[in-house]
């Protein structure tokens, strides 16, 4: 189960980069943002869950057209490294 969440985190991180460059679909971005919200609320006793919620909000902002030059890399790298660490 943890590996499935890790794969979804990696996918969310990659999709975050794609959304920043207008290459990803907004429907999948909405699903991944919803996944991060639900996971953040479900595991809210952990501080990292609040970071997941912030990453979900950032994906929503990217879907509505807010693009950044380098700031998008922070949540993207966070999600990808967290997903990779779930395999160890």
C-alpha positions, -999 to 999 in steps of 0.1 A, spaced: 0 0 0 28 24 8 44 18 -26 11 27 -43 11 60 -24 47 65 -34 40 60 -70 11 85 -68 34 110 -51 60 106 -79 32 110 -105 20 142 -87 55 156 -87 60 149 -124 25 163 -132 33 194 -112 62 201 -136 41 194 -166 14 217 -155 39 245 -150 48 243 -187 11 237 -198 19 202 -209 -3 182 -185 -40 178 -185 -60 197 -159 -83 168 -152 -55 146 -141 -40 175 -122 -73 179 -103 -73 142 -95 -38 143 -81 -45 175 -62 -75 158 -47 -54 128 -38 -29 150 -20 -58 168 -1 -74 135 9 -40 120 20 -31 151 39 -64 151 58 -64 114 64 -29 114 79 -32 149 95 -13 139 127 20 141 107 35 175 98 44 162 63 7 158 56 2 195 58 30 199 32 10 175 10 -20 198 13 2 228 4 14 208 -27 -22 201 -36 -30 238 -34 0 246 -56 -12 221 -82 -46 238 -82 -29 272 -86 -10 258 -116 -42 245 -131 -56 280 -130 -27 296 -148 -2 306 -121 32 297 -135 65 302 -118 101 302 -129 118 280 -102 94 278 -72 75 249 -87 106 228 -83 104 228 -45 71 209 -42 80 188 -73 113 176 -58 96 171 -24 69 148 -39 93 128 -60 118 122 -32 90 113 -8 77 88 -34 111 73 -40 117 70 -2 85 50 1 102 21 -17 129 18 10 
